[in-house]
Amino acid sequence: MPPLTYTTTLDRQLVHRWSVAEVFVTDLHHDGPAAVTAAAQWPRHHPYFDAGDDRYCLLVAAETFRQVVLAALHATGLAESADQFVMKRMGFEWVGEAPAVGDRPLDLQVSLCMTPAGRAGRHDLRVTIADGERDLLRGTGVVIVLAPPVYAHLRQGRTEPGVRVDSLASIPCEAISRTRPQDVVLVGPPSGPWDLRVDTTHPTLFDHPCDHVPGMLLFEAARQAAILTTGTRAVVSMAADFGAFMEVDAPTRVCAETEEGSLVVTVSQGGTVGARVEVTVAP
């Protein structure tokens, strides 16, 4: 097998991104019918994935996980170009400390195993991200590949991109480990509960038009809620179950509470929970 390369990014369409600047995956090799090894690179600075300190943000790792899964499904022939993807579960955690930002971009090796899980198109996921010296992140998940007619039926016809731009939030960006006010996705008192701020002009969270609230926005809401609830900025793991689509144009509630010793953030609309995210922060 040829060595992984880091000279160019993958075709942005393989990871469902419009902007080349938002693509972190640079190479991908087949290790078998449902296993791949990929190369990825994290920049020293990213306008959104910047926690304001000298460590990489957990969600840049989550986005890399997501991109490798999509690219692998296309590259292995498990998904057609027009297919839609529904992530039912996704969890990831740092192995040890979050990696430090150095004096050059961080070259990474990603190992992904996809195992058929029940009905056709459903796959269990297991991923490891390493930097050549040690494992940095491990993750698991469940993804479902849907043909366009099936997806349209599931969405009950709501497949047109939603449009909504909320006003700026009152919570300071520094309080939730972000560097720009536009990256605050919660509205309300610091102690919660909060309303979800949906800014469809955000260049990363809405890199392209979407007919529902993206999962990465729900993860970010959970991350910010955990920081505000615990007062600790170092989020080290997240595990989400996605139960329903969250509509872009509907009021969305974010709540954080402790369940059996774990911090759980729920995101809901009209009493229906769309995401339940268990979050762990550093002591």
Helices and strands as residue ranges (DSSP letters): G 12-15, G 20-22, E 25-32, E 35-42, H 58-75, E 84-94, E 106-116, E 122-130, E 135-146, H 148-154, G 173-176, G 181-183, E 186-187, E 194-196, H 215-230, E 235-242, E 253-259, E 262-269, E 272-281
